Amino acid sequence: MKTLFTAVLLLGTSFALAQAPQRPLLPLNTYALPDYHAVEVSEAFTMPAGMAFDSVAAVDMNAAGHLIVLHRGTQPFLEFDTDGNLLRAFGPEGMFSRSHGLRIAPDGSMWVTDVGAHFVRKFSADGETLLTLGTPGEAGEWNEATNSHLFNQPNETALDSKGNLYVVSGHGVAEPKVLKFSPTGEFIKQWGGKGAGPGQFFAAHAIQIDASDKLYIADRENFRIEIFDTEGNYLNEWTFNAMVCGLYLHNGFMYMTSGFDGEWAKIDMMGNLLGSLGSPGMGNGQFGEAHYLVLDKADNVYISDVVNRRVQKYQKD
């Protein structure tokens, strides 16, 4: 066990972060969400002495109800049981430039994006590479007419009911797009572009798909969630007064994070804010960047914080 864990010590890892907005940080205009309290990292997670999270890009739950953490340590994946005990650190060393999004499929496979090296990879539940989309280290456009099969800063992925894969891309200056692929990785279509109009994005940062195959896409700096069908037709949007960074559908509600604005919130499926918690900072319950999030079966909330290098747990009382 000692050999397994020493590989993920907080040593020698690149610390490339998103650029904080050049404006005052904005609180979401809503009530404080009741019945939750923030849990100190040392209480929420048990790890070997000398081990810590590196920059935590994303979190998701596997079928066993275990938390899978994607961080920028030497071994990219960490698995915790329901009591917060580290079960294993695993995955290929040195593969990622700037790992970003994590999606666990119903079969246990894991889809991971890299905004630094511009690729999307499918892994087995044990971290073995199954499929790669894009060319690692090369940024560009996906254009079947010119035989160009490149991404530019892919952020996150999601799967529809037929197993089709959707990739939201364009993290910073890159052209923001949604790309759709078959379950085996064949390109189907894409849509989007830079702007603030319907069907456009400033940054297509996160994606969720509901049981009726509606796509909910976080348009981060445009402060909104845009809703599409699987053909890319714009249906609606929900607007807010702060960033929309990460999204997670759970038990009939949407949960979101607000990135550098430092909160997480619960939203009904009409787009109404029901409450939020958190603030910018480094203390317990605060965020350097509230990135992606996930909820467990007990409605506890786990939020990846890239800047504060941790997973912040909010426990349901």
C-alpha positions as a LaTeX table, in Angstrom:
\begin{tabular}{lrrr}
\hline
Residue & $x$ (\AA) & $y$ (\AA) & $z$ (\AA) \\
\hline
Met1 & 0.00 & 0.00 & 0.00 \\
Lys2 & 2.86 & 2.38 & 0.74 \\
Thr3 & 4.17 & 2.17 & $-2.85$ \\
Leu4 & 0.71 & 2.79 & $-4.26$ \\
Phe5 & 0.10 & 5.96 & $-2.29$ \\
Thr6 & 3.50 & 7.62 & $-2.44$ \\
Ala7 & 3.05 & 8.09 & $-6.17$ \\
Val8 & 0.26 & 10.59 & $-5.58$ \\
Leu9 & 2.03 & 12.85 & $-3.12$ \\
Leu10 & 1.76 & 16.54 & $-3.83$ \\
Leu11 & 5.10 & 16.75 & $-5.64$ \\
Gly12 & 6.26 & 18.10 & $-8.96$ \\
Thr13 & 2.83 & 18.60 & $-10.52$ \\
Ser14 & 2.02 & 21.43 & $-12.90$ \\
Phe15 & $-0.35$ & 23.98 & $-11.45$ \\
Ala16 & $-1.96$ & 25.48 & $-14.54$ \\
Leu17 & $-5.18$ & 27.17 & $-13.54$ \\
Ala18 & $-8.02$ & 28.99 & $-15.24$ \\
Gln19 & $-7.79$ & 32.74 & $-15.26$ \\
Ala20 & $-9.86$ & 34.44 & $-12.55$ \\
Pro21 & $-12.28$ & 37.08 & $-13.88$ \\
Gln22 & $-11.10$ & 40.68 & $-13.89$ \\
Arg23 & $-14.20$ & 41.91 & $-12.06$ \\
Pro24 & $-15.65$ & 41.79 & $-8.55$ \\
Leu25 & $-16.77$ & 38.27 & $-7.64$ \\
Leu26 & $-20.54$ & 37.91 & $-7.74$ \\
Pro27 & $-22.82$ & 36.11 & $-5.26$ \\
Leu28 & $-25.86$ & 34.28 & $-6.57$ \\
Asn29 & $-29.03$ & 36.18 & $-5.79$ \\
Thr30 & $-30.83$ & 33.60 & $-3.66$ \\
Tyr31 & $-31.44$ & 32.32 & $-0.14$ \\
Ala32 & $-28.99$ & 30.24 & 1.85 \\
Leu33 & $-29.67$ & 26.57 & 1.21 \\
Pro34 & $-30.77$ & 24.93 & 4.49 \\
Asp35 & $-29.87$ & 21.55 & 5.96 \\
Tyr36 & $-26.24$ & 21.40 & 4.83 \\
His37 & $-22.94$ & 21.97 & 6.57 \\
Ala38 & $-19.41$ & 22.09 & 5.21 \\
Val39 & $-17.06$ & 19.35 & 6.37 \\
Glu40 & $-13.35$ & 19.93 & 6.89 \\
Val41 & $-11.26$ & 17.99 & 4.36 \\
Ser42 & $-9.41$ & 16.17 & 7.14 \\
Glu43 & $-12.74$ & 14.93 & 8.52 \\
Ala44 & $-14.33$ & 14.10 & 5.17 \\
Phe45 & $-11.42$ & 12.07 & 3.75 \\
Thr46 & $-8.92$ & 9.64 & 5.23 \\
Met47 & $-5.61$ & 9.39 & 3.38 \\
Pro48 & $-2.16$ & 8.11 & 4.31 \\
Ala49 & 0.17 & 10.46 & 6.15 \\
Gly50 & 1.97 & 12.84 & 3.82 \\
Met51 & $-0.61$ & 12.54 & 1.07 \\
Ala52 & $-2.85$ & 15.36 & $-0.17$ \\
Phe53 & $-5.04$ & 16.27 & $-3.10$ \\
Asp54 & $-3.40$ & 18.04 & $-6.00$ \\
Ser55 & $-5.51$ & 20.45 & $-8.09$ \\
Val56 & $-8.86$ & 18.67 & $-8.22$ \\
Ala57 & $-10.40$ & 18.94 & $-11.67$ \\
Ala58 & $-13.55$ & 16.82 & $-11.36$ \\
Val59 & $-15.53$ & 14.30 & $-9.33$ \\
Asp60 & $-18.10$ & 11.61 & $-10.10$ \\
Met61 & $-19.72$ & 8.55 & $-8.48$ \\
Asn62 & $-19.36$ & 4.97 & $-9.67$ \\
Ala63 & $-22.01$ & 2.26 & $-9.43$ \\
Ala64 & $-20.78$ & 1.20 & $-5.99$ \\
Gly65 & $-21.43$ & 4.68 & $-4.64$ \\
His66 & $-17.71$ & 5.41 & $-4.39$ \\
Leu67 & $-16.38$ & 8.87 & $-5.10$ \\
Ile68 & $-13.93$ & 8.98 & $-8.01$ \\
Val69 & $-11.70$ & 12.05 & $-7.98$ \\
Leu70 & $-9.79$ & 13.30 & $-11.00$ \\
His71 & $-6.88$ & 15.39 & $-9.77$ \\
Arg72 & $-3.63$ & 16.58 & $-11.28$ \\
Gly73 & $-1.39$ & 14.38 & $-9.19$ \\
Thr74 & 0.98 & 11.74 & $-10.53$ \\
Gln75 & $-1.74$ & 9.10 & $-10.46$ \\
Pro76 & $-4.82$ & 10.89 & $-11.79$ \\
Phe77 & $-7.65$ & 8.90 & $-10.20$ \\
Leu78 & $-8.49$ & 8.49 & $-6.51$ \\
Glu79 & $-11.29$ & 6.23 & $-5.27$ \\
Phe80 & $-12.94$ & 6.79 & $-1.87$ \\
Asp81 & $-15.53$ & 4.59 & $-0.18$ \\
Thr82 & $-18.76$ & 5.92 & 1.31 \\
Asp83 & $-16.98$ & 6.78 & 4.57 \\
Gly84 & $-14.30$ & 8.81 & 2.80 \\
Asn85 & $-11.52$ & 6.23 & 3.11 \\
Leu86 & $-9.09$ & 6.14 & 0.20 \\
Leu87 & $-9.32$ & 2.73 & $-1.45$ \\
Arg88 & $-6.80$ & 3.24 & $-4.22$ \\
Ala89 & $-4.90$ & 5.71 & $-6.36$ \\
Phe90 & $-4.65$ & 4.57 & $-9.96$ \\
Gly91 & $-4.40$ & 5.48 & $-13.61$ \\
Pro92 & $-1.63$ & 6.23 & $-16.11$ \\
Glu93 & 1.18 & 8.46 & $-14.90$ \\
Gly94 & 2.18 & 11.39 & $-17.06$ \\
Met95 & $-0.66$ & 11.04 & $-19.56$ \\
Phe96 & $-2.43$ & 14.34 & $-18.88$ \\
Ser97 & $-1.30$ & 17.88 & $-19.45$ \\
Arg98 & $-4.26$ & 19.54 & $-17.74$ \\
Ser99 & $-6.98$ & 17.04 & $-16.93$ \\
His100 & $-10.39$ & 18.66 & $-16.71$ \\
Gly101 & $-13.66$ & 16.71 & $-16.95$ \\
Leu102 & $-14.70$ & 13.26 & $-15.71$ \\
Arg103 & $-17.79$ & 11.28 & $-16.64$ \\
Ile104 & $-18.45$ & 7.72 & $-15.43$ \\
Ala105 & $-20.67$ & 5.74 & $-17.78$ \\
Pro106 & $-23.25$ & 3.18 & $-16.60$ \\
Asp107 & $-20.84$ & 0.36 & $-17.49$ \\
Gly108 & $-18.17$ & 1.84 & $-15.22$ \\
Ser109 & $-15.96$ & 3.20 & $-17.98$ \\
Met110 & $-14.63$ & 6.73 & $-17.51$ \\
Trp111 & $-14.51$ & 9.57 & $-20.04$ \\
Val112 & $-11.83$ & 12.17 & $-19.30$ \\
Thr113 & $-11.00$ & 15.41 & $-21.08$ \\
Asp114 & $-7.68$ & 17.25 & $-21.19$ \\
Val115 & $-7.86$ & 20.99 & $-21.96$ \\
Gly116 & $-4.08$ & 21.27 & $-22.08$ \\
Ala117 & $-3.36$ & 18.44 & $-24.52$ \\
His118 & $-6.71$ & 18.70 & $-26.39$ \\
Phe119 & $-7.96$ & 15.12 & $-26.25$ \\
Val120 & $-10.83$ & 13.02 & $-24.91$ \\
Arg121 & $-10.10$ & 9.54 & $-23.61$ \\
Lys122 & $-12.24$ & 6.61 & $-22.53$ \\
Phe123 & $-10.79$ & 4.49 & $-19.74$ \\
Ser124 & $-11.82$ & 1.24 & $-18.14$ \\
Ala125 & $-12.85$ & 1.31 & $-14.47$ \\
Asp126 & $-9.23$ & 0.41 & $-13.68$ \\
Gly127 & $-7.74$ & 3.24 & $-15.71$ \\
Glu128 & $-6.77$ & 1.39 & $-18.88$ \\
Thr129 & $-7.12$ & 3.35 & $-22.14$ \\
Leu130 & $-9.96$ & 2.08 & $-24.33$ \\
Leu131 & $-10.43$ & 4.88 & $-26.88$ \\
Thr132 & $-8.84$ & 8.22 & $-27.73$ \\
Leu133 & $-10.52$ & 11.04 & $-29.63$ \\
Gly134 & $-8.39$ & 13.91 & $-30.90$ \\
Thr135 & $-4.61$ & 13.98 & $-31.21$ \\
Pro136 & $-2.83$ & 14.53 & $-27.88$ \\
Gly137 & $-0.80$ & 17.72 & $-27.99$ \\
Glu138 & $-2.48$ & 19.16 & $-31.10$ \\
Ala139 & $-5.22$ & 21.82 & $-31.03$ \\
Gly140 & $-7.48$ & 22.53 & $-33.96$ \\
Glu141 & $-10.88$ & 21.95 & $-35.48$ \\
Trp142 & $-12.92$ & 18.85 & $-36.12$ \\
Asn143 & $-13.67$ & 19.00 & $-39.84$ \\
Glu144 & $-14.56$ & 15.83 & $-41.72$ \\
Ala145 & $-14.23$ & 17.62 & $-45.08$ \\
Thr146 & $-10.54$ & 18.32 & $-44.48$ \\
Asn147 & $-9.93$ & 15.12 & $-42.49$ \\
Ser148 & $-9.07$ & 17.20 & $-39.42$ \\
His149 & $-9.94$ & 15.35 & $-36.21$ \\
Leu150 & $-8.79$ & 17.75 & $-33.53$ \\
Phe151 & $-10.23$ & 19.34 & $-30.40$ \\
Asn152 & $-9.49$ & 22.74 & $-28.96$ \\
Gln153 & $-9.76$ & 22.63 & $-25.16$ \\
Pro154 & $-12.40$ & 19.91 & $-24.58$ \\
Asn155 & $-14.04$ & 20.55 & $-21.21$ \\
Glu156 & $-16.48$ & 17.77 & $-20.31$ \\
Thr157 & $-18.52$ & 14.93 & $-21.77$ \\
Ala158 & $-21.97$ & 13.38 & $-21.37$ \\
Leu159 & $-23.84$ & 10.38 & $-22.77$ \\
Asp160 & $-27.43$ & 10.26 & $-24.02$ \\
Ser161 & $-29.83$ & 7.32 & $-23.65$ \\
Lys162 & $-28.47$ & 5.72 & $-26.85$ \\
Gly163 & $-24.88$ & 5.95 & $-25.69$ \\
Asn164 & $-23.95$ & 8.82 & $-28.00$ \\
Leu165 & $-21.14$ & 10.99 & $-26.66$ \\
Tyr166 & $-21.29$ & 14.78 & $-26.43$ \\
Val167 & $-18.15$ & 16.85 & $-25.88$ \\
Val168 & $-18.35$ & 20.50 & $-24.85$ \\
Ser169 & $-15.19$ & 22.34 & $-25.85$ \\
Gly170 & $-13.67$ & 25.81 & $-25.82$ \\
His171 & $-12.33$ & 26.61 & $-22.37$ \\
Gly172 & $-10.78$ & 30.03 & $-22.91$ \\
Val173 & $-9.97$ & 31.69 & $-26.22$ \\
Ala174 & $-10.89$ & 28.58 & $-28.22$ \\
Glu175 & $-14.07$ & 28.54 & $-30.30$ \\
Pro176 & $-16.78$ & 26.97 & $-28.09$ \\
Lys177 & $-18.56$ & 24.00 & $-29.63$ \\
Val178 & $-20.64$ & 20.94 & $-28.83$ \\
Leu179 & $-19.50$ & 17.84 & $-30.72$ \\
Lys180 & $-21.58$ & 14.68 & $-30.98$ \\
Phe181 & $-20.14$ & 11.20 & $-31.55$ \\
Ser182 & $-21.56$ & 7.69 & $-31.81$ \\
Pro183 & $-21.00$ & 5.23 & $-28.94$ \\
Thr184 & $-17.93$ & 3.92 & $-30.79$ \\
Gly185 & $-16.47$ & 7.37 & $-31.47$ \\
Glu186 & $-17.65$ & 8.19 & $-35.00$ \\
Phe187 & $-18.29$ & 11.89 & $-35.50$ \\
Ile188 & $-21.96$ & 12.82 & $-36.06$ \\
Lys189 & $-22.30$ & 16.61 & $-35.87$ \\
Gln190 & $-21.33$ & 19.80 & $-34.05$ \\
Trp191 & $-22.81$ & 23.19 & $-33.24$ \\
Gly192 & $-22.10$ & 26.37 & $-31.34$ \\
Gly193 & $-19.70$ & 29.26 & $-31.81$ \\
Lys194 & $-18.59$ & 32.35 & $-29.93$ \\
Gly195 & $-21.25$ & 34.79 & $-28.84$ \\
Ala196 & $-24.12$ & 35.50 & $-26.48$ \\
Gly197 & $-27.05$ & 34.63 & $-28.72$ \\
Pro198 & $-29.19$ & 31.47 & $-28.66$ \\
Gly199 & $-27.03$ & 28.46 & $-29.43$ \\
Gln200 & $-23.78$ & 30.37 & $-28.95$ \\
Phe201 & $-21.37$ & 30.25 & $-26.00$ \\
Phe202 & $-18.64$ & 32.21 & $-24.33$ \\
Ala203 & $-17.33$ & 28.95 & $-22.89$ \\
Ala204 & $-19.25$ & 25.67 & $-23.14$ \\
His205 & $-17.91$ & 24.42 & $-19.81$ \\
Ala206 & $-20.21$ & 21.65 & $-18.52$ \\
Ile207 & $-22.95$ & 19.36 & $-19.79$ \\
Gln208 & $-25.71$ & 17.20 & $-18.34$ \\
Ile209 & $-28.35$ & 15.14 & $-20.15$ \\
Asp210 & $-31.70$ & 14.29 & $-18.55$ \\
Ala211 & $-33.88$ & 11.20 & $-18.93$ \\
Ser212 & $-35.70$ & 12.73 & $-21.91$ \\
Asp213 & $-32.38$ & 13.44 & $-23.64$ \\
Lys214 & $-32.41$ & 17.19 & $-23.19$ \\
Leu215 & $-28.92$ & 18.67 & $-23.05$ \\
Tyr216 & $-28.13$ & 21.28 & $-20.38$ \\
Ile217 & $-24.93$ & 23.17 & $-21.15$ \\
Ala218 & $-23.18$ & 25.61 & $-18.81$ \\
Asp219 & $-22.27$ & 28.76 & $-20.73$ \\
Arg220 & $-19.92$ & 29.94 & $-18.03$ \\
Glu221 & $-19.13$ & 33.62 & $-18.63$ \\
Asn222 & $-22.54$ & 34.26 & $-20.20$ \\
Phe223 & $-24.03$ & 33.32 & $-16.79$ \\
Arg224 & $-26.54$ & 30.85 & $-18.18$ \\
Ile225 & $-27.54$ & 27.26 & $-18.86$ \\
Glu226 & $-28.62$ & 26.62 & $-22.45$ \\
Ile227 & $-30.93$ & 23.72 & $-23.27$ \\
Phe228 & $-30.84$ & 21.75 & $-26.53$ \\
Asp229 & $-32.20$ & 18.57 & $-28.04$ \\
Thr230 & $-29.84$ & 15.87 & $-29.28$ \\
Glu231 & $-29.81$ & 17.39 & $-32.78$ \\
Gly232 & $-28.47$ & 20.68 & $-31.46$ \\
Asn233 & $-31.73$ & 22.60 & $-31.69$ \\
Tyr234 & $-31.87$ & 25.41 & $-29.12$ \\
Leu235 & $-34.85$ & 24.98 & $-26.78$ \\
Asn236 & $-34.48$ & 27.40 & $-23.88$ \\
Glu237 & $-32.06$ & 28.97 & $-21.43$ \\
Trp238 & $-31.86$ & 29.77 & $-17.72$ \\
Thr239 & $-29.97$ & 32.90 & $-16.76$ \\
Phe240 & $-28.26$ & 33.74 & $-13.47$ \\
Asn241 & $-26.26$ & 36.61 & $-11.99$ \\
Ala242 & $-22.97$ & 34.72 & $-11.56$ \\
Met243 & $-20.89$ & 32.15 & $-13.41$ \\
Val244 & $-22.30$ & 28.74 & $-14.28$ \\
Cys245 & $-19.32$ & 26.40 & $-14.08$ \\
Gly246 & $-20.32$ & 22.81 & $-13.18$ \\
Leu247 & $-23.68$ & 21.01 & $-13.47$ \\
Tyr248 & $-25.14$ & 17.84 & $-11.97$ \\
Leu249 & $-28.66$ & 16.39 & $-12.28$ \\
His250 & $-29.87$ & 14.57 & $-9.17$ \\
Asn251 & $-33.33$ & 13.40 & $-8.06$ \\
Gly252 & $-35.25$ & 15.86 & $-10.22$ \\
Phe253 & $-33.12$ & 18.93 & $-9.52$ \\
Met254 & $-30.16$ & 20.61 & $-11.15$ \\
Tyr255 & $-27.15$ & 21.49 & $-9.02$ \\
Met256 & $-24.53$ & 23.96 & $-10.20$ \\
Thr257 & $-21.30$ & 25.60 & $-9.16$ \\
Ser258 & $-20.31$ & 29.18 & $-9.89$ \\
Gly259 & $-16.57$ & 28.79 & $-10.41$ \\
Phe260 & $-14.48$ & 31.68 & $-9.11$ \\
Asp261 & $-17.67$ & 33.29 & $-7.80$ \\
Gly262 & $-17.45$ & 30.61 & $-5.15$ \\
Glu263 & $-20.87$ & 29.03 & $-4.55$ \\
Trp264 & $-22.94$ & 25.98 & $-5.32$ \\
Ala265 & $-26.70$ & 26.05 & $-5.79$ \\
Lys266 & $-29.82$ & 23.95 & $-6.16$ \\
Ile267 & $-32.18$ & 24.72 & $-9.06$ \\
Asp268 & $-35.63$ & 23.40 & $-9.97$ \\
Met269 & $-36.25$ & 22.17 & $-13.52$ \\
Met270 & $-37.84$ & 25.46 & $-14.48$ \\
Gly271 & $-34.53$ & 27.19 & $-13.86$ \\
Asn272 & $-35.42$ & 28.79 & $-10.53$ \\
Leu273 & $-32.73$ & 29.11 & $-7.87$ \\
Leu274 & $-33.82$ & 27.41 & $-4.65$ \\
Gly275 & $-30.78$ & 28.30 & $-2.57$ \\
Ser276 & $-27.00$ & 28.34 & $-2.50$ \\
Leu277 & $-24.05$ & 27.97 & $-0.14$ \\
Gly278 & $-20.38$ & 28.87 & $-0.16$ \\
Ser279 & $-18.28$ & 31.95 & $-0.80$ \\
Pro280 & $-14.88$ & 32.81 & $-2.25$ \\
Gly281 & $-11.95$ & 32.07 & 0.04 \\
Met282 & $-9.77$ & 29.35 & 1.50 \\
Gly283 & $-11.71$ & 28.41 & 4.63 \\
Asn284 & $-13.94$ & 25.41 & 5.18 \\
Gly285 & $-16.99$ & 25.76 & 2.92 \\
Gln286 & $-15.27$ & 28.32 & 0.71 \\
Phe287 & $-13.83$ & 28.00 & $-2.78$ \\
Gly288 & $-10.92$ & 29.20 & $-4.85$ \\
Glu289 & $-12.80$ & 27.84 & $-7.86$ \\
Ala290 & $-15.92$ & 25.73 & $-7.39$ \\
His291 & $-15.43$ & 23.57 & $-10.48$ \\
Tyr292 & $-17.45$ & 20.36 & $-10.99$ \\
Leu293 & $-19.71$ & 18.61 & $-8.48$ \\
Val294 & $-21.52$ & 15.37 & $-7.72$ \\
Leu295 & $-24.07$ & 14.18 & $-5.14$ \\
Asp296 & $-24.22$ & 10.77 & $-3.47$ \\
Lys297 & $-27.32$ & 8.74 & $-2.60$ \\
Ala298 & $-27.64$ & 10.55 & 0.74 \\
Asp299 & $-27.64$ & 13.94 & $-1.06$ \\
Asn300 & $-24.21$ & 14.88 & 0.25 \\
Val301 & $-22.43$ & 17.25 & $-2.15$ \\
Tyr302 & $-18.81$ & 16.92 & $-3.29$ \\
Ile303 & $-17.22$ & 19.83 & $-5.18$ \\
Ser304 & $-13.84$ & 19.87 & $-6.89$ \\
Asp305 & $-11.79$ & 22.97 & $-6.16$ \\
Val306 & $-8.94$ & 23.42 & $-8.61$ \\
Val307 & $-7.41$ & 26.44 & $-6.87$ \\
Asn308 & $-7.68$ & 25.27 & $-3.24$ \\
Arg309 & $-6.56$ & 21.77 & $-4.26$ \\
Arg310 & $-9.24$ & 19.80 & $-2.49$ \\
Val311 & $-12.67$ & 18.25 & $-2.60$ \\
Gln312 & $-15.08$ & 20.25 & $-0.47$ \\
Lys313 & $-17.84$ & 18.12 & 1.07 \\
Tyr314 & $-21.17$ & 19.57 & 2.13 \\
Gln315 & $-23.04$ & 17.04 & 4.26 \\
Lys316 & $-26.82$ & 16.83 & 4.22 \\
Asp317 & $-28.12$ & 17.18 & 7.79 \\
\hline
\end{tabular}
